[in-house]
Amino acid sequence: MEDHMNENRIKGDVRQVKGSIKEAIGKITGDRKTQAEGAAEKMSGKAQASAAETIEAAIKTLKNK
């Protein structure tokens, strides 16, 4: 189960990086759609990584009880 959580956190981090790159490309080229898509992907990745971290913390807390 922990491997799955780590995998989700890593995938979220990767989505954040990809989103940041896409957002930057949109800014450089003046393409507002690409910029917005990049920002959305970045936020989605941040949420995915955050959720995985929260679940990991909850599991650790439950194991320690």
Secondary structure, DSSP 8 states (H G I E B T S, - for coil): -HHHHHHHHHHHHHHHHHHHHHHHHHHHHT-HHHHHHHHHHHHHHHHHHHHHHHHHHHHHHHHT-
